[in-house]
Amino acid sequence: MIESSTLYSQGARANYSGSMNEMEVNEELRALELSPAKRKYESSWSTTRLSEVDCDLAELGICAEYKYQEVSGTADQKGGTELLNAADKIECDDYALVFSGAHWEGARGTKMFNFYKRQAAKLNKHSETFCIAAKRLHVMTKPEFIEFVQKKIMDKETK
C-alpha cells in the first residue's frame, strides 16, 4: 500500500492542508453572506510577481491571512514578518493573522501565538509609525476570526 506521505513532500502536504483550511474558513464566511476573495498586492518581498492575501472582505474593510499548522517547525516563525508586511503594504481597516491547526494548541504554538498577539498590540499602539497600510493588526484563532467578522457585520448593520 502506498501512503500519501511517501508520494508527497512535507511542503506539498502543508500546502494542501493550508488550502483546505482556507476553503473551510471562506465557506464559513460565505455562510454569513460575504464574498471572500484573494487580492493581489505588492508585498515587502515582491520582485516580479505580486503576492496575494488569502481573504479580502472589501465590504467590511478586512483582510486576513490564514496560517494552518499541525506540527512544530520553522513555518511558525513567519508571523512577525506577516504582521510587518501587512502594516506596511496591505491597504485595509483591519488585518487579521488567523491561526488554526493542532500546533497552535501545543506549548510552542501557544507561545508563538501569544508572542504575535503582543507584537500586533505593540504595532497598533504606535499606528502612526507602523500601521501605514493596514490600520489595525489582529492575531486570532479561526473561531475568534469568525466572531470578529460577525461583530463587524452587526456594527455595519446598526450604522
N, C-alpha and C positions, 0 to 999 in steps of 0.2 A: 504494500500500500504506500502511495506517495502522499506525503503531507505538504501542506502549503508552505510550511516553514523550510522545507528543503528546496522548494521551487522559487521562492521569492526572497529577496534580500530583506534585512531588517528595515531598511529605508522604504522599500516598496510596501511592506506591510504597514509601516507607520503612515505612509501617505494614504493608503486605502482606509485605515481606521479613522484618520483625520477627515477624509472626505465623507465617510459615513456619518461622523459626528456633525459635520457641517450641514449635511442634508437633514439630519434629525432636528437640529436646532431651528433651521429655517422652516421646516414643516410646522413646528410649534408656533412660529411667528406667522405663517400663513393661516393657521387656525384662528389667529387673532385678527384676520382680515388685513394683514400687512403684506407688503411686496418686497421681501428682502432681495437685494441684488448685489452682485460684485461691482466694485468701482475701481477703475484703473487710476493710478496716481504716480507721481514721480517720488519714489522713496529716497531716503538719505543715501542708499547704496545703488540706486538705479544707474545704469550705464547706457545700454542700448535698448533695454526693454522696460516698460512700465511695470510697477508692482500692482497687486490687487488686494483690496481689503475684502475679507470674507463676507461681510454683511454691511450693506448700506441701507438704512431705513431713512431715506431722504425726508419722508413725510413727518418724521419725528426729530430729525437732526442728529440721529445716532449712527455711528459706525462701530463695527465690532470685529475683532479678530478672535477666532476660536483656537484654543490650544488643548488638544486631546493627547493624553499620555497615560499609558498603562504601567510602564516601568521607569525606574530611575535612569537618568542618562543626561548627557550634556545639553540635550534639547531643552531641558527645563531651565537652563540658564539664559535663554534668549528674551525673557520677558522685559528686562530692563531696556534692551535695545528697542523692542517694540514700542514701549511707552515713550521713549525719547523721540523715536521716529514719528509716532502719531502726533505728539505735541508740536512737532516742527513741520510736518508735511501733510497730514490728513485733515482737510477742512471739514469740521462738524462742530456741533454744540457739545456732544458727549461721545467720547471714545471709550469703548469697553474692551478690555482684555479678558476673555471668558474662558475659564478653565474647567475641564471635565476629564474623567478617567480615574482609575484606581490610584495612580501615582500621587495625585494631589491630595489624597486622604492619608497617605503614609507620612512618616516622620520627616523625611527630606522634602517631599512635596508640600506638606503643610508649612514647613519653614520657608520655602521659596515663595509660596503663595502669600504668606503674611509679609515677607520682605517686599514683594511687588506692591502690595496694598499700601505699605508705609511709603514706598518710593513715589507712588501716584499721589498720595496725600501731600508729600513734600513739594512735588512739582506743582500741584494745584495751589498750594499756599503762596507760591511765587509765580502766579499765572502770567503776570505782565512780562516776566523774563522767559519763562519756559513754554507756556501754552499759547503759542503763536497761531497754530492752525486749529488743532482740537482745543476747544475752550476748557473742557473738563475731562480729566482722565479717571477711569474707574477700573478696578480689578475685582472680578466676581466669579462665582461659580455659575454653571448653567442655570440652575433654578433661580438664583438671585438675578440673573440677567433677564429671564422671562418676567419676573416680578417687577423689575425696573422698567421694562418696556410697557407692561400693563399699567403701571403708575403714570408713565408719560402719556399713554393713550387717555387715561382718565383726566389728567391735568389738561390736556388739549381739548377734551370734550366740555370741560367746565368753563373754558375761557370764552 
